[in-house]
Amino acid sequence: MMDPDACYYEMYCQMRDGNYAAARQHALALKEWLDKGGFYPARYTQVEVDAYLANVLRRTSGIEDDEP
C-alpha cells in the first residue's frame, strides 16, 4: 500500500533538489495510485495535488530514469 503523503513530499523534495527523474517516478506512482481510487495526501486539496502532479509531469516530460 502506498503512503500518498510520503510520496507527495518526496516528489516535492526531488523537484526542489533538481532530481527530476526521481520526481517523475514519484509523480507517476502517485498518479497511478490516485487513478486506481487511492486517497489524496491529507494536507492538500484534490485541486492542489492534481495541479502539482500535472506540473511535475509536464516539466519532467522526456526525462529518462537514469538522468540526474
C-alpha positions as CSV (number, residue, x, y, z in Angstrom):
1,M,0.0,0.0,0.0
2,M,1.2,3.5,-0.9
3,D,1.7,6.3,1.5
4,P,0.5,9.3,-0.6
5,D,1.7,11.8,1.9
6,A,5.2,10.5,1.8
7,C,5.2,10.1,-2.0
8,Y,3.9,13.7,-2.5
9,Y,6.6,15.0,-0.1
10,E,9.3,13.1,-1.8
11,M,8.2,14.3,-5.2
12,Y,8.3,17.9,-3.9
13,C,11.8,17.4,-2.4
14,Q,13.1,15.8,-5.6
15,M,11.8,18.7,-7.7
16,R,13.3,21.2,-5.3
17,D,16.7,19.4,-5.4
18,G,16.7,19.1,-9.2
19,N,16.4,15.3,-9.2
20,Y,13.8,15.3,-12.0
21,A,13.9,11.7,-12.9
22,A,13.2,10.7,-9.3
23,A,10.5,13.3,-9.0
24,R,8.9,12.0,-12.2
25,Q,8.9,8.4,-10.8
26,H,7.1,9.6,-7.6
27,A,4.6,11.6,-9.7
28,L,3.8,8.6,-11.9
29,A,3.4,6.4,-8.9
30,L,1.1,8.8,-7.1
31,K,-0.9,9.4,-10.3
32,E,-1.4,5.7,-10.7
33,W,-2.4,5.3,-7.1
34,L,-5.0,8.1,-7.4
35,D,-6.3,6.8,-10.8
36,K,-7.0,3.5,-9.1
37,G,-9.1,5.2,-6.4
38,G,-6.4,5.8,-3.8
39,F,-6.8,8.6,-1.3
40,Y,-5.2,12.0,-1.7
41,P,-2.4,13.3,0.6
42,A,-4.0,14.6,3.8
43,R,-2.9,18.2,3.9
44,Y,-3.7,19.2,0.4
45,T,-6.8,19.6,-1.7
46,Q,-7.5,17.4,-4.7
47,V,-7.1,20.5,-6.9
48,E,-3.7,21.3,-5.4
49,V,-2.4,17.8,-5.8
50,D,-3.8,17.4,-9.4
51,A,-2.3,20.7,-10.4
52,Y,1.1,19.9,-8.9
53,L,1.2,16.4,-10.4
54,A,0.4,17.9,-13.9
55,N,3.1,20.5,-13.4
56,V,5.7,17.9,-12.4
57,L,4.8,15.6,-15.2
58,R,4.9,18.4,-17.8
59,R,8.2,19.7,-16.5
60,T,9.8,16.3,-16.5
61,S,8.4,15.1,-19.8
62,G,11.1,13.3,-21.8
63,I,13.4,12.7,-18.8
64,E,14.8,9.2,-18.6
65,D,15.0,7.3,-15.3
66,D,18.8,7.3,-15.3
67,E,19.3,11.0,-15.8
68,P,20.3,13.2,-12.8
